[in-house]
Amino acid sequence: MIRGPSFRVSALRGCALAALLAATGACVSAPPPPGGADLVIRGGTIYPGGGEAFTGDVAIAGDRILAVGPDLAIEAPREIDARGMIVAPGFVDPHTHMEAALTSDDAQARLVPAFLLQGVTTAFIGNDGGGPIEAGQLLAGAETKPTGINFAVFTGFGTIRARVIGMDRRAPTETELAKERGLVHEAMCQGAIGLSTGLFYAPQSFSKTEEVIALAAEAGRMGGHYDTHMRDEANYNIGLLAAVGETLRIGREAPIPVHISHIKALGVDVQGMAPQVIAAIEKVRAEGVDATASQYPWSASGTSLVASLVPLWAQDGGRKALLARFDDAGLAERLHAEMAENMRRRGGASKLLIVEGRYRDRYLDAVAKELGLDPVDAAIAVIREADPATISFNMSEDDIKAFMRQPWVMTDSDASTAHPRVYGSFARKYAKYTKDEHVLTTREFIDRSSATTADWFGLADRGHLRPGAFADVVVFDPETYAARATYQQPELTATGVRTVLVNGRIAVDGGKLTGAAAGRALPHRPPEGSCP
């Protein structure tokens, strides 16, 4: 398998910023103390992560798991009765947009209740190419602004390209490419877990594959991973299969482990193509390319109105240039026609739900009727005011289930504004696709929500219930664990989670938040000698 150098991710809390910026990039928590436990979870059905379920106990000392097994003869000041419950590793979400919550001045927001109440204890941020170059600053922020969950961060191609080239639609010069690579190196030395891209979005969409390979290669040499929102998930530009091919080429030529975030067949023209995508990925995996994917369990995607409808050429130069093109009579016919085609791809104006701003909770066809405009002109009128988040109902259940069945497809949320996937993705995947429809077994759901993700991304001692691992644990009721969030009420928290531990501290107790901010930043440690 093609992989970069091995690395470990460990606890940041207690590390000084200077230590973070050092070549090692992390400090390591002490091993669990000998002797008795602080807490024992008794009698649950334990899914250890990567192994078969059994009935038993989990003993925790400090921030680590002390022992796991049936009928442990270990006493503790507190015991939790987990009979009838499922006990699993805390879930790991590899694709979120939770930067604002995790860095908020609001201590309650930093707990990330939407995640804790689903059993999610670790999240990745900086996805879609939006991650920071100054990764160390973001990671070190957990020292002064404690978080409820652990988090790792990608550096972003979009951030890097915008800093070096701006919003222009052109290739970098040799000097600019070298600077871009240098920024990847800098971010990786500061603890970034890899490079993320959002090649569908400007200015990243203005890149050629060779530019992306050059930057991914730098991340690969630093032991990082490549995470991508592909250049096309439909047929907006190069097409779904070509976009998959580009991703796999990057993995092979960089070389670097590659991960397709929120894998899907988006839009009426590509529905039903999941088997072809799966076959393409299986082929290169058999050839040695380390390729995986993740998926959220919803039939509606979420992005912005501009990204949904406006052609890339019209986005060249940023928002100011876009608004000028709206005013250019010579471009009106072309722009209208191409936006109408993009709208058709997404199923029409009745399938586009605006979820923020003045027209929140309104479908685009209703907005058009209110404004007395055709849907494209209505979209332009809305975009002139702002670029609101939008939900598109444009995926098929057959494709969703086909992707979900693959052992290399992990669970993610793509948590973003006003979409129920923030509050319900893991719970929905269990209730709908595991318990009710039997697309996955319970073990498959748990492994692909914890151990598979932690192992592939190199999160040391997470994603498993075993002695010495960090005590990230979820206890949930298999009968009531479910999402309540809907497209109309996206901020309803999930039900059924009884207990959540993050680094050995109880974050959810009896289904209620305790207020414990026990999360840690998880900096990546590049290979020895690769950083100053």
C-alpha positions as CSV (number, residue, x, y, z in Angstrom):
1,M,0.0,0.0,0.0
2,I,1.3,3.5,-0.8
3,R,1.5,5.5,2.4
4,G,3.6,8.3,3.7
5,P,5.9,7.8,6.7
6,S,4.2,6.6,9.9
7,F,3.2,9.1,12.5
8,R,1.4,9.4,15.8
9,V,-1.1,11.9,17.2
10,S,-1.2,12.4,20.9
11,A,-2.4,14.8,23.6
12,L,-1.7,18.5,23.3
13,R,-3.0,19.7,26.6
14,G,0.0,20.7,28.8
15,C,2.3,21.3,25.8
16,A,3.7,24.7,25.3
17,L,3.4,26.3,21.9
18,A,7.2,26.1,21.5
19,A,7.0,22.3,22.0
20,L,4.1,22.1,19.4
21,L,6.2,23.9,16.8
22,A,9.2,21.6,17.4
23,A,9.9,18.8,15.0
24,T,8.1,16.3,17.2
25,G,4.9,18.3,17.1
26,A,3.3,16.7,20.2
27,C,3.6,15.8,23.9
28,V,2.5,12.4,25.2
29,S,0.3,11.9,28.2
30,A,1.5,9.7,31.0
31,P,0.5,6.0,30.9
32,P,-2.4,4.9,33.2
33,P,-1.4,4.6,36.8
34,P,-1.1,1.1,38.4
35,G,-3.7,-0.2,40.8
36,G,-7.3,0.7,40.9
37,A,-9.6,2.4,38.4
38,D,-11.4,5.7,38.7
39,L,-14.4,4.4,36.8
40,V,-15.8,1.0,35.6
41,I,-18.5,0.7,33.0
42,R,-20.2,-2.6,33.8
43,G,-22.1,-5.2,31.9
44,G,-22.5,-3.6,28.5
45,T,-22.3,-5.1,25.0
46,I,-18.8,-4.0,24.1
47,Y,-17.8,-3.4,20.5
48,P,-14.1,-2.8,21.0
49,G,-13.3,-1.4,17.5
50,G,-12.0,-3.9,15.0
51,G,-13.2,-6.9,17.0
52,E,-16.3,-8.9,17.8
53,A,-18.7,-7.8,20.4
54,F,-18.9,-9.4,23.9
55,T,-20.5,-8.7,27.2
56,G,-18.1,-7.2,29.7
57,D,-16.6,-4.2,31.5
58,V,-14.3,-1.3,30.8
59,A,-12.1,0.0,33.6
60,I,-10.7,3.5,33.2
61,A,-7.8,5.2,35.1
62,G,-6.9,8.8,34.5
63,D,-7.3,9.5,30.7
64,R,-6.6,5.9,29.7
65,I,-8.4,2.5,29.6
66,L,-7.0,0.3,32.2
67,A,-8.7,-3.0,31.3
68,V,-11.4,-4.4,29.1
69,G,-13.0,-7.8,29.6
70,P,-15.8,-9.9,31.1
71,D,-16.4,-9.6,34.8
72,L,-13.4,-7.5,35.7
73,A,-12.4,-7.8,39.3
74,I,-11.6,-4.1,39.5
75,E,-13.2,-1.7,41.9
76,A,-13.7,2.0,41.4
77,P,-15.2,5.0,43.1
78,R,-17.9,5.1,40.5
79,E,-19.5,2.4,38.4
80,I,-21.9,2.8,35.5
81,D,-24.4,0.1,34.8
82,A,-24.4,-0.5,31.1
83,R,-26.5,-3.6,31.0
84,G,-28.6,-3.5,27.8
85,M,-26.4,-0.8,26.4
86,I,-23.8,-0.8,23.6
87,V,-20.3,0.4,24.7
88,A,-18.1,1.6,21.9
89,P,-15.1,3.7,21.2
90,G,-15.9,7.4,20.9
91,F,-16.8,8.1,17.3
92,V,-14.3,10.0,15.0
93,D,-15.7,12.4,12.3
94,P,-13.1,13.0,9.6
95,H,-14.9,15.8,7.8
96,T,-16.5,18.7,9.6
97,H,-16.8,22.5,9.4
98,M,-16.7,23.1,13.2
99,E,-13.8,25.6,13.4
100,A,-16.1,28.4,14.6
101,A,-17.5,26.3,17.4
102,L,-14.1,24.9,18.5
103,T,-12.5,28.4,18.6
104,S,-15.5,30.3,19.9
105,D,-15.4,32.6,22.9
106,D,-18.5,30.8,24.1
107,A,-17.5,28.0,26.3
108,Q,-20.8,26.2,25.7
109,A,-20.3,26.3,21.9
110,R,-16.8,24.8,22.4
111,L,-18.3,21.7,24.0
112,V,-19.9,20.9,20.6
113,P,-23.0,19.4,22.2
114,A,-24.4,18.3,18.8
115,F,-21.4,15.9,18.5
116,L,-21.1,14.8,22.2
117,L,-24.8,13.8,22.2
118,Q,-24.2,11.5,19.3
119,G,-21.0,10.0,20.9
120,V,-18.6,11.8,18.6
121,T,-15.4,12.5,20.6
122,T,-13.0,13.5,17.8
123,A,-13.4,15.7,14.8
124,F,-11.3,16.9,11.9
125,I,-11.4,20.5,10.7
126,G,-9.9,22.4,7.9
127,N,-11.6,20.3,5.2
128,D,-12.5,21.3,1.6
129,G,-9.3,23.3,1.3
130,G,-10.2,25.8,3.9
131,G,-7.7,24.8,6.6
132,P,-5.2,27.3,8.1
133,I,-1.5,27.6,7.2
134,E,-0.8,28.5,10.9
135,A,-2.0,25.2,12.1
136,G,0.0,25.5,15.3
137,Q,-1.8,28.6,16.4
138,L,-5.2,26.9,16.0
139,L,-4.1,23.7,17.8
140,A,-2.5,25.7,20.6
141,G,-5.7,27.6,21.1
142,A,-7.1,24.5,23.0
143,E,-4.9,25.5,25.9
144,T,-6.7,28.7,26.6
145,K,-10.1,27.8,25.1
146,P,-10.8,24.2,26.2
147,T,-13.0,22.1,23.9
148,G,-15.5,19.3,24.6
149,I,-14.1,17.1,21.9
150,N,-10.7,16.2,20.4
151,F,-9.7,17.7,17.1
152,A,-7.2,17.5,14.3
153,V,-6.7,20.0,11.6
154,F,-5.9,19.9,7.9
155,T,-4.1,22.7,6.1
156,G,-6.0,23.9,3.1
157,F,-5.1,24.1,-0.6
158,G,-7.6,26.9,-1.0
159,T,-6.0,28.9,1.8
160,I,-2.6,28.4,0.4
161,R,-3.5,29.2,-3.2
162,A,-5.4,32.3,-2.2
163,R,-2.4,33.6,-0.3
164,V,0.1,33.0,-3.0
165,I,-2.0,33.6,-6.2
166,G,-5.2,35.2,-5.0
167,M,-8.5,34.5,-6.8
168,D,-7.1,34.5,-10.3
169,R,-7.8,31.7,-12.8
170,R,-4.3,30.8,-13.8
171,A,-1.5,28.4,-13.1
172,P,1.2,29.3,-10.6
173,T,4.7,30.3,-11.7
174,E,7.6,28.1,-10.7
175,T,8.3,30.6,-7.9
176,E,4.7,30.6,-6.7
177,L,4.5,26.8,-6.8
178,A,7.6,26.6,-4.6
179,K,6.1,29.0,-2.2
180,E,2.9,27.0,-2.1
181,R,4.9,23.9,-1.3
182,G,6.8,25.7,1.4
183,L,3.5,26.7,3.1
184,V,2.4,23.1,3.1
185,H,5.7,22.1,4.7
186,E,5.3,24.9,7.3
187,A,1.7,23.8,8.2
188,M,2.7,20.2,8.5
189,C,5.6,21.1,10.8
190,Q,3.0,23.0,13.0
191,G,0.9,19.9,13.4
192,A,-1.5,19.7,10.4
193,I,-2.6,16.2,9.7
194,G,-2.5,16.6,6.0
195,L,-3.6,18.6,3.0
196,S,-7.3,19.1,2.2
197,T,-8.7,20.3,-1.1
198,G,-12.0,21.5,-2.4
199,L,-11.3,21.4,-6.1
200,F,-14.9,22.2,-6.9
201,Y,-14.6,25.6,-5.3
202,A,-12.9,28.7,-6.6
203,P,-9.9,29.5,-6.5
204,Q,-9.0,25.8,-6.1
205,S,-11.0,24.9,-9.2
206,F,-8.6,27.1,-11.2
207,S,-5.8,24.6,-10.5
208,K,-4.4,21.9,-12.7
209,T,-3.9,18.4,-11.4
210,E,-0.1,18.8,-11.5
211,E,-0.2,21.7,-9.0
212,V,-2.2,19.6,-6.6
213,I,0.1,16.7,-7.0
214,A,3.1,18.9,-6.1
215,L,1.5,20.1,-2.9
216,A,0.2,16.7,-2.0
217,A,3.6,15.2,-2.5
218,E,5.0,17.7,0.1
219,A,2.3,16.6,2.6
220,G,3.0,12.9,1.8
221,R,6.7,13.3,2.6
222,M,5.7,14.8,5.9
223,G,3.6,11.7,6.8
224,G,0.3,13.4,6.0
225,H,-2.9,12.5,4.3
226,Y,-4.7,14.0,1.3
227,D,-8.4,14.7,1.9
228,T,-10.6,16.0,-1.0
229,H,-13.9,17.4,-1.9
230,M,-13.4,16.3,-5.5
231,R,-13.4,18.6,-8.5
232,D,-16.8,17.2,-9.6
233,E,-19.4,15.0,-7.8
234,A,-21.8,15.4,-10.8
235,N,-21.1,16.6,-14.3
236,Y,-20.4,20.3,-13.7
237,N,-17.0,20.2,-15.3
238,I,-14.9,17.1,-15.8
239,G,-17.6,14.6,-14.5
240,L,-17.8,12.3,-11.5
241,L,-15.7,9.4,-12.9
242,A,-13.0,11.7,-14.1
243,A,-12.8,13.5,-10.8
244,V,-12.4,10.1,-9.0
245,G,-9.7,9.3,-11.5
246,E,-7.9,12.6,-10.7
247,T,-8.0,11.8,-7.0
248,L,-6.6,8.4,-7.5
249,R,-3.9,9.8,-9.8
250,I,-2.8,12.2,-7.0
251,G,-2.6,9.3,-4.6
252,R,-0.4,7.3,-7.0
253,E,1.9,10.1,-8.2
254,A,2.4,12.1,-5.0
255,P,2.4,9.5,-3.5
256,I,0.1,9.9,-0.5
257,P,-2.9,8.2,1.1
258,V,-6.0,9.7,-0.4
259,H,-9.4,10.1,1.1
260,I,-12.6,11.1,-0.8
261,S,-14.8,13.1,1.6
262,H,-18.6,12.8,1.5
263,I,-18.5,10.4,-1.5
264,K,-21.7,10.7,-3.5
265,A,-23.3,10.7,-7.0
266,L,-24.8,14.2,-6.9
267,G,-27.6,15.2,-9.3
268,V,-30.0,13.7,-11.8
269,D,-27.4,13.0,-14.5
270,V,-25.1,10.8,-12.4
271,Q,-27.5,9.0,-10.1
272,G,-26.9,5.3,-10.3
273,M,-23.2,5.6,-11.0
274,A,-22.1,4.4,-7.5
275,P,-21.1,0.9,-8.8
276,Q,-18.8,2.5,-11.4
277,V,-17.1,4.7,-8.8
278,I,-16.7,1.8,-6.5
279,A,-15.2,-0.4,-9.2
280,A,-12.6,2.4,-10.1
281,I,-11.6,2.7,-6.5
282,E,-11.4,-1.0,-5.9
283,K,-9.2,-1.4,-9.0
284,V,-6.5,1.1,-7.8
285,R,-6.7,-0.2,-4.2
286,A,-5.8,-3.6,-5.6
287,E,-2.9,-2.0,-7.4
288,G,-1.5,-0.5,-4.1
289,V,-3.0,3.0,-3.9
290,D,-4.2,3.6,-0.4
291,A,-7.6,5.1,-1.1
292,T,-10.6,5.5,1.2
293,A,-13.7,7.6,1.5
294,S,-16.3,8.8,4.0
295,Q,-20.0,9.5,3.7
296,Y,-22.8,11.3,5.5
297,P,-26.2,9.4,5.6
298,W,-28.4,12.0,4.0
299,S,-29.9,12.3,0.5
300,A,-29.5,16.1,0.4
301,S,-26.2,17.8,0.1
302,G,-25.2,21.2,1.5
303,T,-23.2,24.0,0.0
304,S,-23.8,27.6,-1.0
305,L,-26.1,29.1,-3.7
306,V,-23.2,30.4,-5.7
307,A,-21.4,27.0,-5.6
308,S,-24.7,25.3,-6.6
309,L,-25.5,27.4,-9.6
310,V,-22.9,29.9,-10.7
311,P,-20.4,28.6,-13.4
312,L,-16.7,28.7,-12.4
313,W,-15.7,31.2,-15.1
314,A,-18.1,33.7,-13.5
315,Q,-16.5,33.3,-10.1
316,D,-13.0,34.1,-11.4
317,G,-11.7,37.0,-9.3
318,G,-14.0,36.6,-6.4
319,R,-17.3,38.2,-5.3
320,K,-16.7,41.7,-6.6
321,A,-15.9,40.3,-10.1
322,L,-19.0,38.1,-10.0
323,L,-21.3,41.0,-9.2
324,A,-19.8,42.9,-12.0
325,R,-20.6,40.1,-14.4
326,F,-24.2,40.1,-13.2
327,D,-24.3,43.7,-14.4
328,D,-22.7,43.0,-17.8
329,A,-25.5,42.8,-20.4
330,G,-23.1,41.1,-22.8
331,L,-22.8,38.1,-20.4
332,A,-26.5,37.9,-19.3
333,E,-27.6,35.3,-21.8
334,R,-24.7,33.0,-21.3
335,L,-24.8,33.3,-17.5
336,H,-28.6,32.7,-17.4
337,A,-28.3,29.6,-19.6
338,E,-25.4,28.0,-17.6
339,M,-27.1,28.7,-14.3
340,A,-30.3,27.2,-15.6
341,E,-28.4,24.1,-16.6
342,N,-26.7,23.8,-13.2
343,M,-30.2,24.2,-11.6
344,R,-31.5,21.3,-13.8
345,R,-28.5,19.2,-12.7
346,R,-29.7,19.6,-9.1
347,G,-33.2,18.7,-9.8
348,G,-34.7,22.2,-10.4
349,A,-35.6,25.1,-8.2
350,S,-38.0,23.0,-6.1
351,K,-35.1,20.9,-4.9
352,L,-33.0,23.9,-3.7
353,L,-33.7,24.9,-0.1
354,I,-32.1,28.1,1.2
355,V,-31.2,27.6,4.9
356,E,-29.8,31.0,6.0
357,G,-30.3,34.7,5.5
358,R,-33.5,36.5,4.6
359,Y,-34.9,33.6,2.6
360,R,-34.1,30.9,5.2
361,D,-36.3,27.8,5.0
362,R,-37.6,28.8,1.5
363,Y,-37.2,26.7,-1.6
364,L,-35.9,28.7,-4.6
365,D,-39.1,28.2,-6.6
366,A,-41.1,29.9,-3.8
367,V,-38.6,32.7,-3.6
368,A,-38.9,33.2,-7.4
369,K,-42.7,33.3,-7.1
370,E,-42.6,35.9,-4.4
371,L,-40.2,38.1,-6.3
372,G,-42.0,37.7,-9.6
373,L,-38.9,36.4,-11.3
374,D,-37.9,33.2,-13.1
375,P,-35.8,31.0,-10.8
376,V,-32.4,31.9,-12.2
377,D,-33.1,35.7,-11.9
378,A,-34.4,35.0,-8.4
379,A,-31.1,33.2,-7.6
380,I,-29.1,36.2,-8.9
381,A,-31.2,38.6,-6.8
382,V,-30.5,36.5,-3.7
383,I,-26.8,36.2,-4.4
384,R,-26.6,40.0,-4.9
385,E,-27.5,40.3,-1.2
386,A,-25.3,37.4,0.1
387,D,-24.3,33.8,-0.8
388,P,-26.6,31.8,1.5
389,A,-26.1,28.1,2.5
390,T,-28.3,25.9,0.4
391,I,-29.5,22.3,0.7
392,S,-30.0,20.3,-2.5
393,F,-32.2,17.2,-2.6
394,N,-30.3,15.3,-5.3
395,M,-29.0,11.9,-4.3
396,S,-30.5,8.4,-4.6
397,E,-30.9,5.9,-1.8
398,D,-29.4,3.1,-4.0
399,D,-26.2,5.1,-4.4
400,I,-26.1,6.0,-0.7
401,K,-26.4,2.4,0.3
402,A,-23.9,1.1,-2.3
403,F,-21.2,3.4,-1.0
404,M,-22.1,2.7,2.6
405,R,-21.5,-1.0,2.2
406,Q,-17.9,-0.6,1.2
407,P,-15.5,-1.5,4.1
408,W,-13.3,1.5,3.1
409,V,-16.1,4.0,3.5
410,M,-16.1,5.7,6.9
411,T,-18.8,7.8,8.6
412,D,-18.6,11.6,8.4
413,S,-21.0,14.5,8.9
414,D,-19.7,17.3,6.7
415,A,-21.2,19.4,9.6
416,S,-22.1,22.8,8.2
417,T,-24.7,25.5,8.5
418,A,-28.3,24.7,9.0
419,H,-28.2,21.1,7.8
420,P,-29.4,18.2,10.0
421,R,-26.1,16.4,9.4
422,V,-24.5,18.5,12.1
423,Y,-26.8,17.1,14.8
424,G,-27.8,13.7,13.5
425,S,-25.4,12.0,11.1
426,F,-23.9,9.2,13.3
427,A,-27.3,8.6,15.0
428,R,-29.1,8.5,11.7
429,K,-26.7,6.1,10.2
430,Y,-27.2,3.7,13.1
431,A,-31.0,4.1,13.4
432,K,-32.0,4.1,9.7
433,Y,-29.2,2.1,8.0
434,T,-28.2,-0.3,10.7
435,K,-31.1,-1.0,13.0
436,D,-34.0,-0.5,10.6
437,E,-32.8,-1.2,7.1
438,H,-29.8,-3.6,7.9
439,V,-27.5,-2.0,5.3
440,L,-24.7,-2.4,7.9
441,T,-24.3,-4.6,10.9
442,T,-23.8,-2.9,14.3
443,R,-20.1,-3.9,14.3
444,E,-19.7,-2.4,10.8
445,F,-21.4,0.8,11.8
446,I,-19.2,1.1,14.9
447,D,-15.9,0.2,13.3
448,R,-16.4,2.6,10.4
449,S,-17.3,5.3,12.8
450,S,-14.3,4.8,15.1
451,A,-11.5,2.2,14.6
452,T,-11.4,2.3,10.8
453,T,-11.1,6.1,10.8
454,A,-8.7,6.4,13.7
455,D,-6.4,3.7,12.3
456,W,-6.3,5.0,8.7
457,F,-5.6,8.6,9.8
458,G,-3.0,7.4,12.3
459,L,-4.7,8.6,15.5
460,A,-2.6,6.7,18.0
461,D,-4.5,5.0,20.8
462,R,-7.9,6.2,19.7
463,G,-10.8,4.4,18.1
464,H,-10.4,1.3,20.2
465,L,-11.4,0.0,23.6
466,R,-8.2,-1.7,24.8
467,P,-5.8,-1.3,27.6
468,G,-3.6,1.8,27.2
469,A,-5.9,3.5,24.7
470,F,-7.3,6.9,25.5
471,A,-10.6,6.6,27.3
472,D,-12.9,8.0,24.6
473,V,-16.0,6.0,25.1
474,V,-19.7,6.2,24.2
475,V,-22.5,4.2,25.9
476,F,-25.8,4.2,24.0
477,D,-29.2,2.5,24.0
478,P,-29.5,0.4,20.9
479,E,-33.3,0.8,20.9
480,T,-33.4,4.6,21.2
481,Y,-30.2,5.9,19.6
482,A,-31.5,8.0,16.7
483,A,-31.4,11.4,15.0
484,R,-34.2,13.9,15.7
485,A,-32.8,16.6,13.4
486,T,-34.7,17.2,10.2
487,Y,-34.4,19.5,7.2
488,Q,-37.0,21.7,8.8
489,Q,-35.6,21.5,12.3
490,P,-31.9,20.8,11.8
491,E,-30.8,21.7,15.4
492,L,-32.6,19.0,17.4
493,T,-30.0,16.9,19.3
494,A,-29.9,13.1,18.9
495,T,-31.4,10.7,21.5
496,G,-30.2,7.5,23.1
497,V,-26.7,8.4,24.2
498,R,-26.4,7.7,27.9
499,T,-22.7,8.3,28.7
500,V,-19.7,9.8,26.9
501,L,-16.2,9.9,28.1
502,V,-13.5,12.1,26.5
503,N,-10.0,11.4,27.7
504,G,-11.4,9.7,30.8
505,R,-13.6,12.5,31.9
506,I,-17.4,12.2,31.8
507,A,-18.8,14.6,29.2
508,V,-22.3,13.2,29.0
509,D,-23.9,11.6,32.1
510,G,-27.4,10.1,32.1
511,G,-28.0,11.6,28.7
512,K,-27.1,15.2,29.9
513,L,-24.0,17.3,29.2
514,T,-21.8,17.7,32.3
515,G,-20.0,20.8,31.0
516,A,-16.6,19.0,31.1
517,A,-14.3,20.4,28.4
518,A,-12.0,17.4,28.2
519,G,-11.1,17.5,24.5
520,R,-7.5,17.8,23.2
521,A,-5.9,19.2,20.1
522,L,-4.3,16.3,18.2
523,P,-1.2,17.6,16.3
524,H,0.4,15.4,13.7
525,R,4.1,14.6,14.3
526,P,6.1,14.6,11.1
527,P,9.0,12.2,10.6
528,E,12.1,13.0,12.7
529,G,14.4,15.5,11.0
530,S,11.8,16.8,8.5
531,C,11.2,20.1,10.4
532,P,13.6,22.8,11.7
